[in-house]
């Protein structure tokens, strides 16, 4: 199958999900409701031993987060169904799957099995095109074309999308989580927690996506070369900054940027490189995050919240923050038609 066909199938997934009417907890996020990721990841067989178990995948939408063995056996009612399984690990994990069995007739165009390096949900994908190391054409992999057994993601989230048009078609996967010493893009595995994002000296963009309305508290930050305090978080050269964003989809191109922050919060850590004050006009203004010498706090009240660290290779940037799920949502969020 060509790359063009692969992308078309991904577009079908996006359209299908944006039009789906959720009927249970597994699919509640498809109509714009916050998804309870922690419950989905931990549901399943109560006889789990050593965090490893086996079960059948659920169509149309499923999520797995426990290491184990998963399988799908088609029946006549599945002939036209497009199914998606979301794979999710902890913040410092990479997702790896191995097809241990693959009883699918690849010559039949009714059968499609794809691996996607990231998540799609409603509109757009995470990570975005500017933040992922691979172009979208290489992130969508048709299993029948490649015939490889093992697939690994670049972040803690990935997907399998499939349609088995013939009865008795089946596949079986082993799901593993691989430790990632330098995590960049992360899907929050829990609705409440804390995380530290670093650029490790690289020129790259890293994002932490929270599929809930959330309250963000930046506890410590050192981004860029300026040594301003938390009450004057100016961004001088525009190359290194932390951005707080919100919207009703995974597509960061359509999300609203609420503020951009630079400098130091909490314990100041001096960085290498020299700050060149080219544009000192971007300051905290009324209506922006509340600041003091120790932290920055801001509510993001749409269905999806993002903390994004944009970095050149001039500084060792880092930002540490807490996130707490909010029970309220904003009445107007981009895109206006929701997820």
C-alpha positions, 0 to 999 in steps of 0.5 A, a space after each residue: 500500500 502506498 504512503 498516499 493510501 496510508 495517509 488517506 486511511 489516517 484521514 478516515 480515522 480522523 473523520 470517523 472519530 470526529 463524527 462518532 457518537 460515544 456510547 461508553 467510557 472508552 469513547 467519551 473523549 470522542 464527543 469532547 468529554 475529558 477522557 479518564 486515561 488512568 482508569 482506561 489504562 488500568 482496567 481489565 483482568 483483575 487477575 493481573 500478575 506482575 502487571 502482565 496479562 492477555 485480553 482481546 482488543 475492543 472495537 471501535 475504540 480501546 486503550 492499553 497501558 499495561 504490558 502484556 499480550 493482546 489479540 483481535 479475531 474478526 467476525 462478520 460484524 467487523 467487516 466495515 468497522 474501523 478500529 483504533 487502539 491507543 497505546 500509552 505508557 508513563 512519561 518516560 516510556 517509549 511504546 513498543 509492539 511486536 506482532 507475534 501472530 498475523 493472520 491477515 490476507 494482505 492481498 485483500 484491500 478490505 484488510 488494513 492494519 497500521 501503526 501510527 507513531 503518536 495519537 490522532 483524536 478528532 482533529 490533528 495529531 500529537 506530536 504535531 508536525 513541527 515537534 516530531 522527528 519524522 514527517 507524517 508520511 513516515 509516522 504512518 506505517 502499513 504493516 502489510 507493506 513493511 512486514 516487520 514484526 516490531 514497531 517502536 514510538 518516539 514518545 509514550 503514546 502510539 496507535 494501532 488502527 485496523 479493519 479486518 474485512 474477512 471473517 477469521 482474520 486475526 493478529 496478536 501483539 506483545 505490548 512493551 514499555 521501553 525506558 526513555 532517558 530523554 523524554 521530549 513529547 509526552 501524553 499525560 498518563 494521569 489527570 494529576 501529577 508533575 513533570 519536568 521537560 528538558 531540551 538536553 541541549 538540543 534544538 528541538 520542541 517538546 510538548 506535554 499534552 494533557 487531555 483535560 482542563 487543567 490548572 498549571 503551576 510552574 514550580 521551577 523554570 530556567 529557559 533562555 539566558 536572561 536572569 529576570 525574575 518571575 515577575 518580569 518573564 521577558 522573552 528577548 530573542 524569541 528562540 527559547 520559551 515556554 508556551 501554555 496552550 489550550 484548545 479542543 483538539 490535539 492539533 496545536 496549530 489550531 490551539 490558542 496560545 495563552 502566554 509565552 514565558 522566559 527566564 527563571 522561576 524558583 531556584 535560578 540555574 545559570 545556563 551557558 550561552 549569552 542572552 542577546 536582548 533583542 526584544 524586551 517588550 514581551 512581559 507579563 501583563 494583567 490577565 496573564 498568569 499570576 506570578 510571584 518569586 517562586 511559581 507561575 500559575 494559570 488555569 487552562 480550561 479547554 478539553 486539551 492543555 499543552 505545556 510546550 518548550 521551544 528550544 535552540 541549542 544555546 541553552 540547557 532549558 528546563 521547566 518543572 510544573 504541576 498539573 491538576 484536573 479542573 472540573 470546569 471548562 471554558 465556553 469558547 475554545 478553538 476549534 469552536 465546533 469541538 473535538 
